[in-house]
Each structure stands twice: as structure tokens, then as C-alpha cells.
Amino acid sequence: MRVSPTGALRQSGEFFAFCLDALAGLPRRPFQVAEFVRQAWFISSVSILPAALVSIPFGAVIALQLGSLVRQLGAQSFTGAASVLAVVREAGPIVTALIIAGAGGSAICADLGARKIREELDAMQVLGIDPIRRLVVPRVVATMLVAVLLNGLVNVVGVAGGYVFNVLVQGGTPGAYLASFQALGQLPDLVVGELKALLFGAVAALVASYKGMTARGGPKGVGDAVNQSVVITFMLLFAVNFVLTAVYFQVVPQKGA
């Protein structure tokens, strides 16, 4: 579907206003606890296994590429630090974001889009119920929580996969792998990774909710909205990741070898 520059600008403004409404609805009571728990469980159930399966080869590939590079530079003792930092800082949040957007976000968009074309959202507004507070806010909070927890799982599995690959395949030593990470790694590396996952989860849920609640054209329109939400989310995630990484390197001093 072709969108004119004016239409894209209008949709951007509407999405920004939608995000502000969702943010304003966070502290308001009553909070929909049952919907939050239901959505958190659903997103977890469709995301945990794919994330774990993707993390294993992801960590192995990072260990392979960085292991070859540091061997050429004569810095084999820093293979562990390079691999773990790459997973914790970048690969973990990115994998988490892609899984959340592809699995959880598409399901959120399809659910809200189906409600939209069945006019359930209009009926809620007629009854005086705010669909954003009732449906969007619990989904956003649930996605953020699941993204943070899922990022921890991805980090553990990715680091373990890189460790096994480096030790068994590349002939590295376990002691050097762990010691190098302790020499260069620091707590802010983990904190910024979790912060990225938190923001990525919020972006994925907000985009999916907005596209679902603005779907038009029947079932075909819902399918188009799901596809658009996944593509837009991926683009926004990489942009947000670049900004956060640039700010992190400017604010947090890095440890030297």
C-alpha cells in the first residue's frame, strides 16, 4: 500500500498521540491485572522457545567470527570478553526484540484488528470504556516485562552457546574465556541491555496496538496491518538501538584491557 508524504506525517502524529494516551493510562486505576497476566503468559508461551533456539546459533556464530578476528590480531585471550559483550550489549536485546515483534506483536495486532473490524472497540467507547486503558495498557506492560525476562534468557543461552563453541571447537581455555570477560565487562553493560529490551518491548507493543486499532478493510486489512506493524517495528527498533548505543558509549566510560 502506497502512502503519501502527507499521509505518513499524519499517521506519525496519530501514533505519537496514541503513545501519549497509553503513557497517560499507565498510572490510572483500576489496572487490568487479569488481562495483564493473560497477555504476559501468552507472549511468553509463544516467545520463549523460539528465542532460546535462536540464541544458541547466534552465540556460536558470534564466537566463531570474533574468535577468528582476535586470533588474527594475536589477542586470543580476549575472545571471551568480545563474545560475551557482543551478546549482552547488542545480540541479546536485538534477538529479544525480533522475537517479541514477530511473535507477540503480530498476535497483539491481529487480536486488536479483529476487534476493530467486528466493531467491538466502538461498542466499548459507546459504553464509556476506554479501549486504550482496557486493552492497550495491559498489553504494553506485559510485553515490556516479558521482553526484560526474555532478554535474560537470551543472554544466558547465547553466552553458554558461545562458551561451548569456543572451548570445544576453537580450542579455547575455559579460564581465559571467563577471565577476559571479568577484565573488560562491567555491570552497566548488563543494565543497558535490559534497558534496551524494556524499550524494545514497549515499541513493539505500541506499534502493534496502534496498527491493530486502526485496521480497516475487513480481514485483508487486518493481515495488512500485521505485516505493516512487524516491518515498522523492526525499523524503529534498529533506530532506537543505534541511539541508545551511541548515548551509552558517551555516558559510560569503558574499561581498558
C-alpha positions as CSV (number, residue, x, y, z in Angstrom):
1,M,0.0,0.0,0.0
2,R,1.5,3.3,-1.1
3,V,1.4,6.1,1.4
4,S,1.8,9.8,0.5
5,P,4.2,12.0,2.5
6,T,1.2,13.8,3.9
7,G,-0.4,10.6,5.0
8,A,2.8,9.3,6.5
9,L,3.2,12.5,8.5
10,R,-0.4,12.3,9.7
11,Q,0.0,8.7,10.8
12,S,3.2,9.6,12.6
13,G,1.3,12.3,14.5
14,E,-1.6,10.0,15.3
15,F,0.9,7.3,16.5
16,F,2.6,9.8,18.8
17,A,-0.7,10.9,20.2
18,F,-1.6,7.2,20.7
19,C,1.6,6.7,22.6
20,L,0.9,9.7,24.9
21,D,-2.6,8.3,25.6
22,A,-1.1,4.9,26.5
23,L,1.5,6.5,28.7
24,A,-1.1,8.6,30.5
25,G,-3.2,5.5,31.1
26,L,-0.3,3.7,32.9
27,P,-0.7,5.2,36.4
28,R,-4.5,5.3,36.3
29,R,-6.6,2.9,38.2
30,P,-8.0,0.3,38.1
31,F,-5.2,-1.6,36.4
32,Q,-6.4,-4.6,34.4
33,V,-4.5,-7.3,36.3
34,A,-6.2,-10.3,34.8
35,E,-5.6,-9.0,31.2
36,F,-2.0,-8.3,32.1
37,V,-1.4,-11.8,33.4
38,R,-3.2,-13.4,30.4
39,Q,-1.2,-11.4,27.9
40,A,2.1,-11.9,29.7
41,W,1.5,-15.7,29.8
42,F,0.5,-15.7,26.1
43,I,3.5,-13.7,24.9
44,S,5.9,-15.8,27.0
45,S,4.4,-19.0,25.6
46,V,5.0,-18.0,22.0
47,S,8.4,-16.4,22.5
48,I,10.5,-18.5,24.9
49,L,11.2,-21.5,22.7
50,P,12.0,-19.5,19.5
51,A,14.2,-17.1,21.5
52,A,16.2,-20.0,23.1
53,L,16.6,-21.8,19.8
54,V,17.8,-18.7,18.0
55,S,20.2,-17.7,20.8
56,I,22.3,-20.9,20.5
57,P,23.4,-20.5,16.9
58,F,23.6,-16.7,17.4
59,G,26.1,-17.1,20.3
60,A,28.1,-19.7,18.3
61,V,28.3,-17.5,15.2
62,I,29.5,-14.5,17.3
63,A,32.1,-16.7,18.9
64,L,33.2,-18.0,15.5
65,Q,33.6,-14.6,13.9
66,L,35.2,-12.9,16.9
67,G,37.4,-15.9,17.6
68,S,38.8,-15.8,14.1
69,L,39.3,-12.0,14.3
70,V,41.1,-11.9,17.6
71,R,43.3,-14.8,16.5
72,Q,44.5,-12.8,13.6
73,L,45.2,-9.9,15.9
74,G,47.0,-12.1,18.4
75,A,44.5,-11.4,21.2
76,Q,43.1,-14.9,21.8
77,S,42.9,-14.3,25.5
78,F,40.1,-11.7,24.9
79,T,37.8,-14.0,22.9
80,G,35.5,-14.4,25.9
81,A,35.2,-10.7,26.6
82,A,34.4,-9.9,23.0
83,S,31.9,-12.7,22.6
84,V,30.0,-12.0,25.9
85,L,30.0,-8.3,25.5
86,A,28.6,-8.7,21.9
87,V,25.8,-10.9,23.2
88,V,24.9,-8.9,26.3
89,R,25.1,-5.4,24.7
90,E,23.7,-6.0,21.2
91,A,22.7,-9.5,20.2
92,G,20.6,-10.3,23.3
93,P,18.3,-7.2,23.0
94,I,18.1,-7.5,19.2
95,V,17.1,-11.1,19.3
96,T,14.6,-10.4,22.0
97,A,13.1,-7.5,20.1
98,L,12.8,-9.5,16.9
99,I,11.1,-12.4,18.6
100,I,8.8,-10.2,20.6
101,A,7.8,-8.2,17.5
102,G,7.4,-11.2,15.2
103,A,5.6,-13.5,17.6
104,G,4.0,-11.3,20.3
105,G,3.5,-8.1,18.4
106,S,1.8,-9.8,15.4
107,A,-0.6,-11.6,17.7
108,I,-1.5,-8.3,19.5
109,C,-2.1,-6.6,16.2
110,A,-4.2,-9.4,14.9
111,D,-6.3,-9.6,18.1
112,L,-7.0,-5.8,18.2
113,G,-7.5,-5.7,14.5
114,A,-10.2,-8.4,14.7
115,R,-11.9,-6.5,17.5
116,K,-11.8,-3.3,15.3
117,I,-13.4,-4.8,12.3
118,R,-16.1,-6.5,14.5
119,E,-16.7,-3.0,15.9
120,E,-16.0,-4.2,19.5
121,L,-13.8,-1.2,20.1
122,D,-16.6,1.2,19.0
123,A,-19.0,-0.7,21.3
124,M,-16.6,-0.2,24.2
125,Q,-16.4,3.5,23.6
126,V,-20.2,3.7,23.5
127,L,-20.3,2.1,26.9
128,G,-17.8,4.6,28.2
129,I,-14.9,2.2,28.4
130,D,-11.5,3.5,27.1
131,P,-10.1,0.8,24.8
132,I,-6.6,2.1,25.4
133,R,-6.8,1.7,29.2
134,R,-8.7,-1.5,29.0
135,L,-6.7,-3.3,26.2
136,V,-3.6,-1.5,25.2
137,V,-2.0,-0.6,28.6
138,P,-2.0,-4.2,29.9
139,R,-0.5,-5.5,26.7
140,V,2.2,-2.8,26.7
141,V,3.2,-3.5,30.3
142,A,3.1,-7.3,29.7
143,T,5.3,-7.0,26.6
144,M,7.8,-4.9,28.5
145,L,8.0,-7.3,31.4
146,V,8.3,-10.4,29.1
147,A,11.0,-8.6,27.0
148,V,13.2,-7.9,30.0
149,L,12.9,-11.5,31.3
150,L,13.3,-13.0,27.8
151,N,16.5,-10.9,27.3
152,G,18.0,-12.5,30.4
153,L,17.2,-15.9,29.0
154,V,18.7,-15.0,25.6
155,N,21.9,-13.7,27.3
156,V,22.4,-16.9,29.3
157,V,21.7,-19.2,26.4
158,G,23.8,-17.1,24.0
159,V,26.8,-16.8,26.3
160,A,26.6,-20.6,27.1
161,G,26.5,-21.4,23.4
162,G,29.5,-19.1,22.7
163,Y,31.4,-20.6,25.6
164,V,30.8,-24.2,24.5
165,F,31.7,-23.4,20.9
166,N,34.8,-21.6,21.8
167,V,36.1,-24.2,24.2
168,L,35.1,-27.4,22.2
169,V,35.5,-26.2,18.6
170,Q,38.1,-23.4,18.7
171,G,40.3,-24.9,21.4
172,G,39.9,-22.1,23.8
173,T,40.5,-22.5,27.6
174,P,37.6,-22.0,30.0
175,G,39.7,-20.0,32.4
176,A,40.8,-17.4,29.8
177,Y,37.3,-17.1,28.4
178,L,35.9,-16.2,31.8
179,A,38.8,-14.1,33.0
180,S,38.8,-11.9,29.9
181,F,35.2,-11.0,30.4
182,Q,35.7,-10.1,34.0
183,A,38.6,-7.8,32.9
184,L,36.6,-5.9,30.3
185,G,32.9,-6.4,31.3
186,Q,31.1,-4.2,33.8
187,L,27.6,-4.0,35.3
188,P,26.4,-1.1,33.1
189,D,26.7,-3.5,30.1
190,L,24.0,-5.7,31.5
191,V,21.9,-2.7,32.6
192,V,21.9,-1.1,29.2
193,G,21.0,-4.5,27.6
194,E,18.0,-4.8,29.9
195,L,17.0,-1.2,29.3
196,K,17.1,-1.8,25.5
197,A,14.9,-4.9,25.9
198,L,12.4,-2.8,28.0
199,L,12.2,-0.1,25.4
200,F,12.1,-2.5,22.5
201,G,9.1,-4.3,24.2
202,A,7.3,-1.0,24.6
203,V,7.9,0.0,21.0
204,A,6.8,-3.4,19.7
205,A,3.6,-3.4,21.7
206,L,2.7,0.2,20.9
207,V,3.2,-0.2,17.2
208,A,1.2,-3.5,17.1
209,S,-1.6,-2.0,19.2
210,Y,-1.8,1.2,17.0
211,K,-1.9,-0.7,13.7
212,G,-4.4,-3.2,15.1
213,M,-6.8,-0.5,16.4
214,T,-6.6,1.5,13.1
215,A,-7.1,-1.5,10.8
216,R,-9.6,-1.1,8.0
217,G,-10.9,-3.1,5.1
218,G,-12.0,-6.4,6.8
219,P,-9.9,-9.5,7.3
220,K,-7.5,-8.4,4.5
221,G,-6.9,-5.1,6.2
222,V,-6.1,-6.9,9.4
223,G,-3.5,-9.0,7.6
224,D,-2.0,-5.9,6.0
225,A,-1.9,-4.2,9.4
226,V,0.0,-7.2,10.9
227,N,2.6,-7.1,8.1
228,Q,3.0,-3.3,8.5
229,S,3.4,-3.5,12.2
230,V,6.2,-6.0,12.0
231,V,8.1,-4.0,9.4
232,I,7.6,-0.7,11.2
233,T,8.7,-2.2,14.5
234,F,11.9,-3.6,13.0
235,M,12.8,-0.2,11.5
236,L,12.1,1.6,14.8
237,L,14.0,-1.0,16.8
238,F,17.2,-0.6,14.9
239,A,16.9,3.2,15.0
240,V,16.3,3.2,18.8
241,N,19.1,0.7,19.3
242,F,21.6,3.0,17.4
243,V,20.6,6.0,19.6
244,L,20.8,4.1,22.9
245,T,24.2,2.6,21.9
246,A,25.6,5.9,21.0
247,V,24.4,7.5,24.2
248,Y,25.8,4.6,26.3
249,F,29.3,4.9,24.9
250,Q,29.3,8.7,25.5
251,V,28.0,8.4,29.1
252,V,29.6,5.2,30.5
253,P,33.4,5.0,30.4
254,Q,34.7,1.7,29.1
255,K,37.2,-0.5,30.9
256,G,40.6,-0.9,29.3
257,A,42.4,-4.1,28.8
